[in-house]
Amino acid sequence: MARSCAICGKVSMGGFNPQSSGMNRVRAHRRYQPNLQPTLVTQKGVTTRQLACTRCRRTMVKSAR
């Protein structure tokens, strides 16, 4: 299973490394990974430990107040 957020479904994204020198700037491929953290998520009354991105964790804390 791919590393993705259990709440919003955020997955890795492709991009390029920034090049800082030279006239012909060669773009090197790289992958941007989401910042996933193990989190206790309650769904349908059952608490499970799932991987959630930090944006979803922040939103969960804000809505709990």
PQR file with spaces between the fields and no chain letter, atoms N, CA, C, O and H, PARSE charges and radii, in Angstrom:
ATOM       1  N    MET     1       0.837   -1.173    0.000 -0.4000 1.5000
ATOM       2  CA   MET     1       0.000    0.000    0.000 -0.0000 2.0000
ATOM       3  C    MET     1       0.888    1.245    0.000  0.5500 1.7000
ATOM       4  O    MET     1       1.886    1.309    0.718 -0.5500 1.4000
ATOM       5  N    ALA     2       0.513    2.226   -0.809 -0.4000 1.5000
ATOM       6  CA   ALA     2       1.300    3.450   -0.900 -0.0000 2.0000
ATOM       7  C    ALA     2       1.134    4.273    0.368  0.5500 1.7000
ATOM       8  O    ALA     2       0.112    4.187    1.048 -0.5500 1.4000
ATOM       9  H    ALA     2      -0.298    2.174   -1.392  0.4000 1.0000
ATOM      10  N    ARG     3       2.156    5.078    0.681 -0.4000 1.5000
ATOM      11  CA   ARG     3       2.076    5.956    1.842 -0.0000 2.0000
ATOM      12  C    ARG     3       1.171    7.127    1.495  0.5500 1.7000
ATOM      13  O    ARG     3       1.530    7.997    0.702 -0.5500 1.4000
ATOM      14  H    ARG     3       2.986    5.148    0.129  0.4000 1.0000
ATOM      15  N    SER     4       0.006    7.132    2.097 -0.4000 1.5000
ATOM      16  CA   SER     4      -0.945    8.209    1.849 -0.0000 2.0000
ATOM      17  C    SER     4      -1.685    8.523    3.140  0.5500 1.7000
ATOM      18  O    SER     4      -1.724    7.702    4.057 -0.5500 1.4000
ATOM      19  H    SER     4      -0.286    6.425    2.742  0.4000 1.0000
ATOM      20  N    CYS     5      -2.271    9.714    3.211 -0.4000 1.5000
ATOM      21  CA   CYS     5      -3.019   10.141    4.383 -0.0000 2.0000
ATOM      22  C    CYS     5      -4.332    9.365    4.440  0.5500 1.7000
ATOM      23  O    CYS     5      -5.016    9.214    3.428 -0.5500 1.4000
ATOM      24  H    CYS     5      -2.239   10.382    2.466  0.4000 1.0000
ATOM      25  N    ALA     6      -4.679    8.873    5.630 -0.4000 1.5000
ATOM      26  CA   ALA     6      -5.903    8.098    5.789 -0.0000 2.0000
ATOM      27  C    ALA     6      -7.143    8.984    5.741  0.5500 1.7000
ATOM      28  O    ALA     6      -8.246    8.480    5.531 -0.5500 1.4000
ATOM      29  H    ALA     6      -4.124    8.996    6.453  0.4000 1.0000
ATOM      30  N    ILE     7      -6.985   10.298    5.932 -0.4000 1.5000
ATOM      31  CA   ILE     7      -8.132   11.202    5.992 -0.0000 2.0000
ATOM      32  C    ILE     7      -8.377   11.884    4.646  0.5500 1.7000
ATOM      33  O    ILE     7      -9.476   11.800    4.098 -0.5500 1.4000
ATOM      34  H    ILE     7      -6.089   10.708    6.103  0.4000 1.0000
ATOM      35  N    CYS     8      -7.357   12.558    4.113 -0.4000 1.5000
ATOM      36  CA   CYS     8      -7.561   13.323    2.874 -0.0000 2.0000
ATOM      37  C    CYS     8      -7.045   12.608    1.635  0.5500 1.7000
ATOM      38  O    CYS     8      -7.399   12.991    0.520 -0.5500 1.4000
ATOM      39  H    CYS     8      -6.464   12.626    4.558  0.4000 1.0000
ATOM      40  N    GLY     9      -6.211   11.571    1.800 -0.4000 1.5000
ATOM      41  CA   GLY     9      -5.710   10.822    0.653 -0.0000 2.0000
ATOM      42  C    GLY     9      -4.497   11.442   -0.019  0.5500 1.7000
ATOM      43  O    GLY     9      -4.171   11.087   -1.152 -0.5500 1.4000
ATOM      44  H    GLY     9      -5.923   11.260    2.706  0.4000 1.0000
ATOM      45  N    LYS    10      -3.823   12.362    0.660 -0.4000 1.5000
ATOM      46  CA   LYS    10      -2.647   13.017    0.083 -0.0000 2.0000
ATOM      47  C    LYS    10      -1.551   11.986   -0.150  0.5500 1.7000
ATOM      48  O    LYS    10      -1.265   11.178    0.733 -0.5500 1.4000
ATOM      49  H    LYS    10      -4.087   12.649    1.581  0.4000 1.0000
ATOM      50  N    VAL    11      -0.927   12.005   -1.343 -0.4000 1.5000
ATOM      51  CA   VAL    11       0.127   11.062   -1.709 -0.0000 2.0000
ATOM      52  C    VAL    11       1.354   11.843   -2.172  0.5500 1.7000
ATOM      53  O    VAL    11       1.335   13.073   -2.213 -0.5500 1.4000
ATOM      54  H    VAL    11      -1.159   12.662   -2.060  0.4000 1.0000
ATOM      55  N    SER    12       2.410   11.127   -2.517 -0.4000 1.5000
ATOM      56  CA   SER    12       3.636   11.779   -2.948 -0.0000 2.0000
ATOM      57  C    SER    12       3.411   12.490   -4.285  0.5500 1.7000
ATOM      58  O    SER    12       2.535   12.126   -5.070 -0.5500 1.4000
ATOM      59  H    SER    12       2.425   10.128   -2.484  0.4000 1.0000
ATOM      60  N    MET    13       4.248   13.534   -4.515 -0.4000 1.5000
ATOM      61  CA   MET    13       4.112   14.360   -5.698 -0.0000 2.0000
ATOM      62  C    MET    13       5.472   14.490   -6.353  0.5500 1.7000
ATOM      63  O    MET    13       6.483   14.597   -5.659 -0.5500 1.4000
ATOM      64  H    MET    13       4.960   13.830   -3.878  0.4000 1.0000
ATOM      65  N    GLY    14       5.516   14.483   -7.662 -0.4000 1.5000
ATOM      66  CA   GLY    14       6.767   14.627   -8.381 -0.0000 2.0000
ATOM      67  C    GLY    14       7.130   16.081   -8.568  0.5500 1.7000
ATOM      68  O    GLY    14       6.263   16.954   -8.596 -0.5500 1.4000
ATOM      69  H    GLY    14       4.695   14.395   -8.226  0.4000 1.0000
ATOM      70  N    GLY    15       8.439   16.337   -8.699 -0.4000 1.5000
ATOM      71  CA   GLY    15       8.901   17.695   -8.917 -0.0000 2.0000
ATOM      72  C    GLY    15      10.350   17.688   -9.352  0.5500 1.7000
ATOM      73  O    GLY    15      10.878   16.664   -9.785 -0.5500 1.4000
ATOM      74  H    GLY    15       9.143   15.627   -8.677  0.4000 1.0000
ATOM      75  N    PHE    16      10.987   18.835   -9.233 -0.4000 1.5000
ATOM      76  CA   PHE    16      12.365   18.973   -9.654 -0.0000 2.0000
ATOM      77  C    PHE    16      13.192   19.587   -8.533  0.5500 1.7000
ATOM      78  O    PHE    16      12.698   20.406   -7.759 -0.5500 1.4000
ATOM      79  H    PHE    16      10.559   19.668   -8.881  0.4000 1.0000
ATOM      80  N    ASN    17      14.465   19.180   -8.456 -0.4000 1.5000
ATOM      81  CA   ASN    17      15.404   19.806   -7.536 -0.0000 2.0000
ATOM      82  C    ASN    17      15.815   21.156   -8.103  0.5500 1.7000
ATOM      83  O    ASN    17      16.056   21.258   -9.305 -0.5500 1.4000
ATOM      84  H    ASN    17      14.867   18.514   -9.085  0.4000 1.0000
ATOM      85  N    PRO    18      15.903   22.196   -7.276 -0.5600 1.5000
ATOM      86  CA   PRO    18      16.363   23.490   -7.781  0.2800 2.0000
ATOM      87  C    PRO    18      17.856   23.454   -8.103  0.5500 1.7000
ATOM      88  O    PRO    18      18.648   22.902   -7.339 -0.5500 1.4000
ATOM      89  N    GLN    19      18.225   24.030   -9.209 -0.4000 1.5000
ATOM      90  CA   GLN    19      19.625   24.109   -9.600 -0.0000 2.0000
ATOM      91  C    GLN    19      20.090   25.549   -9.403  0.5500 1.7000
ATOM      92  O    GLN    19      19.395   26.482   -9.804 -0.5500 1.4000
ATOM      93  H    GLN    19      17.582   24.478   -9.830  0.4000 1.0000
ATOM      94  N    SER    20      21.244   25.737   -8.795 -0.4000 1.5000
ATOM      95  CA   SER    20      21.659   27.076   -8.408 -0.0000 2.0000
ATOM      96  C    SER    20      22.767   27.656   -9.275  0.5500 1.7000
ATOM      97  O    SER    20      23.016   28.860   -9.209 -0.5500 1.4000
ATOM      98  H    SER    20      21.809   24.979   -8.468  0.4000 1.0000
ATOM      99  N    SER    21      23.439   26.846  -10.082 -0.4000 1.5000
ATOM     100  CA   SER    21      24.571   27.392  -10.826 -0.0000 2.0000
ATOM     101  C    SER    21      24.571   26.834  -12.243  0.5500 1.7000
ATOM     102  O    SER    21      23.958   25.802  -12.516 -0.5500 1.4000
ATOM     103  H    SER    21      23.236   25.869  -10.136  0.4000 1.0000
ATOM     104  N    GLY    22      25.262   27.524  -13.134 -0.4000 1.5000
ATOM     105  CA   GLY    22      25.400   27.082  -14.511 -0.0000 2.0000
ATOM     106  C    GLY    22      24.399   27.765  -15.426  0.5500 1.7000
ATOM     107  O    GLY    22      23.325   28.182  -14.991 -0.5500 1.4000
ATOM     108  H    GLY    22      25.760   28.362  -12.912  0.4000 1.0000
ATOM     109  N    MET    23      24.762   27.874  -16.693 -0.4000 1.5000
ATOM     110  CA   MET    23      23.861   28.524  -17.650 -0.0000 2.0000
ATOM     111  C    MET    23      22.738   27.586  -18.063  0.5500 1.7000
ATOM     112  O    MET    23      21.577   27.991  -18.129 -0.5500 1.4000
ATOM     113  H    MET    23      25.634   27.536  -17.046  0.4000 1.0000
ATOM     114  N    ASN    24      23.083   26.327  -18.343 -0.4000 1.5000
ATOM     115  CA   ASN    24      22.070   25.353  -18.738 -0.0000 2.0000
ATOM     116  C    ASN    24      21.647   24.595  -17.492  0.5500 1.7000
ATOM     117  O    ASN    24      22.285   23.614  -17.111 -0.5500 1.4000
ATOM     118  H    ASN    24      24.026   25.998  -18.289  0.4000 1.0000
ATOM     119  N    ARG    25      20.591   25.041  -16.867 -0.4000 1.5000
ATOM     120  CA   ARG    25      20.176   24.461  -15.591 -0.0000 2.0000
ATOM     121  C    ARG    25      19.430   23.159  -15.837  0.5500 1.7000
ATOM     122  O    ARG    25      18.297   23.156  -16.318 -0.5500 1.4000
ATOM     123  H    ARG    25      20.073   25.838  -17.177  0.4000 1.0000
ATOM     124  N    VAL    26      20.078   22.060  -15.501 -0.4000 1.5000
ATOM     125  CA   VAL    26      19.493   20.736  -15.675 -0.0000 2.0000
ATOM     126  C    VAL    26      18.570   20.477  -14.495  0.5500 1.7000
ATOM     127  O    VAL    26      18.980   20.589  -13.340 -0.5500 1.4000
ATOM     128  H    VAL    26      20.998   22.062  -15.110  0.4000 1.0000
ATOM     129  N    ARG    27      17.337   20.134  -14.785 -0.4000 1.5000
ATOM     130  CA   ARG    27      16.377   19.876  -13.718 -0.0000 2.0000
ATOM     131  C    ARG    27      16.441   18.402  -13.337  0.5500 1.7000
ATOM     132  O    ARG    27      16.193   17.525  -14.164 -0.5500 1.4000
ATOM     133  H    ARG    27      17.003   20.043  -15.723  0.4000 1.0000
ATOM     134  N    ALA    28      16.778   18.142  -12.076 -0.4000 1.5000
ATOM     135  CA   ALA    28      16.878   16.766  -11.590 -0.0000 2.0000
ATOM     136  C    ALA    28      15.536   16.371  -10.974  0.5500 1.7000
ATOM     137  O    ALA    28      14.995   17.102  -10.144 -0.5500 1.4000
ATOM     138  H    ALA    28      16.979   18.855  -11.404  0.4000 1.0000
ATOM     139  N    HIS    29      15.007   15.235  -11.370 -0.4000 1.5000
ATOM     140  CA   HIS    29      13.725   14.758  -10.851 -0.0000 2.0000
ATOM     141  C    HIS    29      13.840   14.373   -9.381  0.5500 1.7000
ATOM     142  O    HIS    29      14.870   13.857   -8.947 -0.5500 1.4000
ATOM     143  H    HIS    29      15.447   14.641  -12.044  0.4000 1.0000
ATOM     144  N    ARG    30      12.802   14.622   -8.634 -0.4000 1.5000
ATOM     145  CA   ARG    30      12.733   14.202   -7.233 -0.0000 2.0000
ATOM     146  C    ARG    30      11.279   13.999   -6.856  0.5500 1.7000
ATOM     147  O    ARG    30      10.369   14.333   -7.614 -0.5500 1.4000
ATOM     148  H    ARG    30      11.966   15.041   -8.987  0.4000 1.0000
ATOM     149  N    ARG    31      11.077   13.443   -5.662 -0.4000 1.5000
ATOM     150  CA   ARG    31       9.727   13.177   -5.153 -0.0000 2.0000
ATOM     151  C    ARG    31       9.509   13.940   -3.875  0.5500 1.7000
ATOM     152  O    ARG    31      10.371   13.945   -2.997 -0.5500 1.4000
ATOM     153  H    ARG    31      11.816   13.172   -5.046  0.4000 1.0000
ATOM     154  N    TYR    32       8.356   14.590   -3.756 -0.4000 1.5000
ATOM     155  CA   TYR    32       7.971   15.262   -2.527 -0.0000 2.0000
ATOM     156  C    TYR    32       7.012   14.355   -1.771  0.5500 1.7000
ATOM     157  O    TYR    32       5.947   14.005   -2.280 -0.5500 1.4000
ATOM     158  H    TYR    32       7.656   14.586   -4.469  0.4000 1.0000
ATOM     159  N    GLN    33       7.395   13.973   -0.548 -0.4000 1.5000
ATOM     160  CA   GLN    33       6.578   13.068    0.258 -0.0000 2.0000
ATOM     161  C    GLN    33       5.724   13.870    1.241  0.5500 1.7000
ATOM     162  O    GLN    33       6.184   14.886    1.763 -0.5500 1.4000
ATOM     163  H    GLN    33       8.260   14.257   -0.135  0.4000 1.0000
ATOM     164  N    PRO    34       4.489   13.432    1.503 -0.5600 1.5000
ATOM     165  CA   PRO    34       3.693   14.115    2.526  0.2800 2.0000
ATOM     166  C    PRO    34       4.235   13.813    3.918  0.5500 1.7000
ATOM     167  O    PRO    34       4.802   12.747    4.155 -0.5500 1.4000
ATOM     168  N    ASN    35       4.057   14.747    4.824 -0.4000 1.5000
ATOM     169  CA   ASN    35       4.530   14.586    6.199 -0.0000 2.0000
ATOM     170  C    ASN    35       3.468   13.794    6.965  0.5500 1.7000
ATOM     171  O    ASN    35       2.519   14.369    7.497 -0.5500 1.4000
ATOM     172  H    ASN    35       3.596   15.613    4.632  0.4000 1.0000
ATOM     173  N    LEU    36       3.636   12.476    7.016 -0.4000 1.5000
ATOM     174  CA   LEU    36       2.652   11.592    7.643 -0.0000 2.0000
ATOM     175  C    LEU    36       3.099   11.228    9.053  0.5500 1.7000
ATOM     176  O    LEU    36       4.266   10.914    9.285 -0.5500 1.4000
ATOM     177  H    LEU    36       4.407   12.009    6.583  0.4000 1.0000
ATOM     178  N    GLN    37       2.166   11.275    9.982 -0.4000 1.5000
ATOM     179  CA   GLN    37       2.433   10.959   11.379 -0.0000 2.0000
ATOM     180  C    GLN    37       1.388    9.955   11.860  0.5500 1.7000
ATOM     181  O    GLN    37       0.223   10.048   11.472 -0.5500 1.4000
ATOM     182  H    GLN    37       1.217   11.530    9.793  0.4000 1.0000
ATOM     183  N    PRO    38       1.788    8.989   12.702 -0.5600 1.5000
ATOM     184  CA   PRO    38       0.791    8.078   13.268  0.2800 2.0000
ATOM     185  C    PRO    38      -0.153    8.845   14.187  0.5500 1.7000
ATOM     186  O    PRO    38       0.290    9.585   15.066 -0.5500 1.4000
ATOM     187  N    THR    39      -1.449    8.665   13.981 -0.4000 1.5000
ATOM     188  CA   THR    39      -2.462    9.422   14.710 -0.0000 2.0000
ATOM     189  C    THR    39      -3.594    8.499   15.107  0.5500 1.7000
ATOM     190  O    THR    39      -3.922    7.566   14.375 -0.5500 1.4000
ATOM     191  H    THR    39      -1.808    8.064   13.267  0.4000 1.0000
ATOM     192  N    LEU    40      -4.197    8.750   16.264 -0.4000 1.5000
ATOM     193  CA   LEU    40      -5.391    8.025   16.667 -0.0000 2.0000
ATOM     194  C    LEU    40      -6.599    8.688   16.019  0.5500 1.7000
ATOM     195  O    LEU    40      -6.902    9.847   16.302 -0.5500 1.4000
ATOM     196  H    LEU    40      -3.931    9.509   16.859  0.4000 1.0000
ATOM     197  N    VAL    41      -7.287    7.952   15.152 -0.4000 1.5000
ATOM     198  CA   VAL    41      -8.433    8.473   14.408 -0.0000 2.0000
ATOM     199  C    VAL    41      -9.670    7.706   14.835  0.5500 1.7000
ATOM     200  O    VAL    41      -9.666    6.475   14.847 -0.5500 1.4000
ATOM     201  H    VAL    41      -7.040    7.010   14.923  0.4000 1.0000
ATOM     202  N    THR    42     -10.740    8.429   15.191 -0.4000 1.5000
ATOM     203  CA   THR    42     -12.000    7.803   15.574 -0.0000 2.0000
ATOM     204  C    THR    42     -12.970    7.874   14.400  0.5500 1.7000
ATOM     205  O    THR    42     -13.357    8.960   13.970 -0.5500 1.4000
ATOM     206  H    THR    42     -10.744    9.429   15.182  0.4000 1.0000
ATOM     207  N    GLN    43     -13.361    6.709   13.885 -0.4000 1.5000
ATOM     208  CA   GLN    43     -14.322    6.625   12.795 -0.0000 2.0000
ATOM     209  C    GLN    43     -15.393    5.613   13.177  0.5500 1.7000
ATOM     210  O    GLN    43     -15.097    4.455   13.471 -0.5500 1.4000
ATOM     211  H    GLN    43     -13.046    5.827   14.234  0.4000 1.0000
ATOM     212  N    LYS    44     -16.628    6.066   13.168 -0.4000 1.5000
ATOM     213  CA   LYS    44     -17.786    5.214   13.505 -0.0000 2.0000
ATOM     214  C    LYS    44     -17.652    4.627   14.905  0.5500 1.7000
ATOM     215  O    LYS    44     -18.029    3.478   15.132 -0.5500 1.4000
ATOM     216  H    LYS    44     -16.868    7.007   12.929  0.4000 1.0000
ATOM     217  N    GLY    45     -17.123    5.397   15.838 -0.4000 1.5000
ATOM     218  CA   GLY    45     -17.003    4.960   17.219 -0.0000 2.0000
ATOM     219  C    GLY    45     -15.831    4.048   17.512  0.5500 1.7000
ATOM     220  O    GLY    45     -15.660    3.613   18.651 -0.5500 1.4000
ATOM     221  H    GLY    45     -16.817    6.331   15.653  0.4000 1.0000
ATOM     222  N    VAL    46     -15.018    3.749   16.509 -0.4000 1.5000
ATOM     223  CA   VAL    46     -13.873    2.863   16.701 -0.0000 2.0000
ATOM     224  C    VAL    46     -12.600    3.693   16.541  0.5500 1.7000
ATOM     225  O    VAL    46     -12.430    4.377   15.532 -0.5500 1.4000
ATOM     226  H    VAL    46     -15.156    4.103   15.584  0.4000 1.0000
ATOM     227  N    THR    47     -11.715    3.636   17.520 -0.4000 1.5000
ATOM     228  CA   THR    47     -10.453    4.366   17.458 -0.0000 2.0000
ATOM     229  C    THR    47      -9.378    3.454   16.899  0.5500 1.7000
ATOM     230  O    THR    47      -9.127    2.371   17.428 -0.5500 1.4000
ATOM     231  H    THR    47     -11.854    3.080   18.339  0.4000 1.0000
ATOM     232  N    THR    48      -8.741    3.906   15.816 -0.4000 1.5000
ATOM     233  CA   THR    48      -7.664    3.147   15.191 -0.0000 2.0000
ATOM     234  C    THR    48      -6.455    4.059   15.032  0.5500 1.7000
ATOM     235  O    THR    48      -6.578    5.284   15.026 -0.5500 1.4000
ATOM     236  H    THR    48      -8.945    4.786   15.387  0.4000 1.0000
ATOM     237  N    ARG    49      -5.294    3.443   14.903 -0.4000 1.5000
ATOM     238  CA   ARG    49      -4.061    4.189   14.695 -0.0000 2.0000
ATOM     239  C    ARG    49      -3.764    4.183   13.201  0.5500 1.7000
ATOM     240  O    ARG    49      -3.539    3.128   12.610 -0.5500 1.4000
ATOM     241  H    ARG    49      -5.194    2.448   14.908  0.4000 1.0000
ATOM     242  N    GLN    50      -3.766    5.369   12.594 -0.4000 1.5000
ATOM     243  CA   GLN    50      -3.560    5.485   11.156 -0.0000 2.0000
ATOM     244  C    GLN    50      -2.561    6.588   10.863  0.5500 1.7000
ATOM     245  O    GLN    50      -2.261    7.414   11.725 -0.5500 1.4000
ATOM     246  H    GLN    50      -3.949    6.227   13.075  0.4000 1.0000
ATOM     247  N    LEU    51      -2.040    6.593    9.622 -0.4000 1.5000
ATOM     248  CA   LEU    51      -1.139    7.650    9.197 -0.0000 2.0000
ATOM     249  C    LEU    51      -1.955    8.811    8.664  0.5500 1.7000
ATOM     250  O    LEU    51      -2.780    8.636    7.767 -0.5500 1.4000
ATOM     251  H    LEU    51      -2.284    5.922    8.922  0.4000 1.0000
ATOM     252  N    ALA    52      -1.729   10.003    9.215 -0.4000 1.5000
ATOM     253  CA   ALA    52      -2.434   11.201    8.769 -0.0000 2.0000
ATOM     254  C    ALA    52      -1.411   12.298    8.523  0.5500 1.7000
ATOM     255  O    ALA    52      -0.402   12.381    9.224 -0.5500 1.4000
ATOM     256  H    ALA    52      -1.059   10.145    9.943  0.4000 1.0000
ATOM     257  N    CYS    53      -1.670   13.136    7.533 -0.4000 1.5000
ATOM     258  CA   CYS    53      -0.758   14.243    7.260 -0.0000 2.0000
ATOM     259  C    CYS    53      -0.918   15.297    8.355  0.5500 1.7000
ATOM     260  O    CYS    53      -1.934   15.342    9.049 -0.5500 1.4000
ATOM     261  H    CYS    53      -2.489   13.068    6.964  0.4000 1.0000
ATOM     262  N    THR    54       0.094   16.133    8.492 -0.4000 1.5000
ATOM     263  CA   THR    54       0.096   17.110    9.567 -0.0000 2.0000
ATOM     264  C    THR    54      -1.015   18.134    9.397  0.5500 1.7000
ATOM     265  O    THR    54      -1.502   18.664   10.396 -0.5500 1.4000
ATOM     266  H    THR    54       0.919   16.096    7.928  0.4000 1.0000
ATOM     267  N    ARG    55      -1.431   18.430    8.185 -0.4000 1.5000
ATOM     268  CA   ARG    55      -2.528   19.371    7.955 -0.0000 2.0000
ATOM     269  C    ARG    55      -3.836   18.800    8.507  0.5500 1.7000
ATOM     270  O    ARG    55      -4.618   19.529    9.117 -0.5500 1.4000
ATOM     271  H    ARG    55      -1.035   17.999    7.374  0.4000 1.0000
ATOM     272  N    CYS    56      -4.078   17.516    8.301 -0.4000 1.5000
ATOM     273  CA   CYS    56      -5.296   16.884    8.829 -0.0000 2.0000
ATOM     274  C    CYS    56      -5.241   16.788   10.353  0.5500 1.7000
ATOM     275  O    CYS    56      -6.256   16.974   11.023 -0.5500 1.4000
ATOM     276  H    CYS    56      -3.443   16.923    7.806  0.4000 1.0000
ATOM     277  N    ARG    57      -4.051   16.498   10.904 -0.4000 1.5000
ATOM     278  CA   ARG    57      -3.919   16.450   12.369 -0.0000 2.0000
ATOM     279  C    ARG    57      -4.245   17.803   12.974  0.5500 1.7000
ATOM     280  O    ARG    57      -4.920   17.880   14.001 -0.5500 1.4000
ATOM     281  H    ARG    57      -3.226   16.347   10.359  0.4000 1.0000
ATOM     282  N    ARG    58      -3.770   18.870   12.344 -0.4000 1.5000
ATOM     283  CA   ARG    58      -4.016   20.217   12.836 -0.0000 2.0000
ATOM     284  C    ARG    58      -5.509   20.537   12.790  0.5500 1.7000
ATOM     285  O    ARG    58      -6.048   21.128   13.725 -0.5500 1.4000
ATOM     286  H    ARG    58      -3.222   18.807   11.510  0.4000 1.0000
ATOM     287  N    THR    59      -6.167   20.153   11.715 -0.4000 1.5000
ATOM     288  CA   THR    59      -7.597   20.401   11.574 -0.0000 2.0000
ATOM     289  C    THR    59      -8.386   19.611   12.617  0.5500 1.7000
ATOM     290  O    THR    59      -9.375   20.117   13.149 -0.5500 1.4000
ATOM     291  H    THR    59      -5.729   19.673   10.955  0.4000 1.0000
ATOM     292  N    MET    60      -7.966   18.376   12.920 -0.4000 1.5000
ATOM     293  CA   MET    60      -8.638   17.567   13.923 -0.0000 2.0000
ATOM     294  C    MET    60      -8.542   18.232   15.298  0.5500 1.7000
ATOM     295  O    MET    60      -9.519   18.241   16.047 -0.5500 1.4000
ATOM     296  H    MET    60      -7.163   17.966   12.488  0.4000 1.0000
ATOM     297  N    VAL    61      -7.378   18.785   15.637 -0.4000 1.5000
ATOM     298  CA   VAL    61      -7.194   19.440   16.921 -0.0000 2.0000
ATOM     299  C    VAL    61      -8.044   20.700   17.000  0.5500 1.7000
ATOM     300  O    VAL    61      -8.629   20.993   18.043 -0.5500 1.4000
ATOM     301  H    VAL    61      -6.584   18.778   15.029  0.4000 1.0000
ATOM     302  N    LYS    62      -8.116   21.447   15.899 -0.4000 1.5000
ATOM     303  CA   LYS    62      -8.895   22.686   15.891 -0.0000 2.0000
ATOM     304  C    LYS    62     -10.381   22.417   16.057  0.5500 1.7000
ATOM     305  O    LYS    62     -11.062   23.172   16.751 -0.5500 1.4000
ATOM     306  H    LYS    62      -7.641   21.209   15.052  0.4000 1.0000
ATOM     307  N    SER    63     -10.907   21.356   15.434 -0.4000 1.5000
ATOM     308  CA   SER    63     -12.326   21.059   15.521 -0.0000 2.0000
ATOM     309  C    SER    63     -12.702   20.431   16.868  0.5500 1.7000
ATOM     310  O    SER    63     -13.877   20.403   17.232 -0.5500 1.4000
ATOM     311  H    SER    63     -10.354   20.743   14.870  0.4000 1.0000
ATOM     312  N    ALA    64     -11.707   19.929   17.604 -0.4000 1.5000
ATOM     313  CA   ALA    64     -11.981   19.303   18.900 -0.0000 2.0000
ATOM     314  C    ALA    64     -12.208   20.347   19.979  0.5500 1.7000
ATOM     315  O    ALA    64     -12.774   20.037   21.028 -0.5500 1.4000
ATOM     316  H    ALA    64     -10.752   19.951   17.308  0.4000 1.0000
ATOM     317  N    ARG    65     -11.774   21.587   19.737 -0.4000 1.5000
ATOM     318  CA   ARG    65     -11.928   22.649   20.750 -0.0000 2.0000
ATOM     319  C    ARG    65     -13.351   23.117   20.860  0.5500 1.7000
ATOM     320  O    ARG    65     -13.649   24.002   21.662 -0.5500 1.4000
ATOM     321  H    ARG    65     -11.315   21.839   18.885  0.4000 1.0000
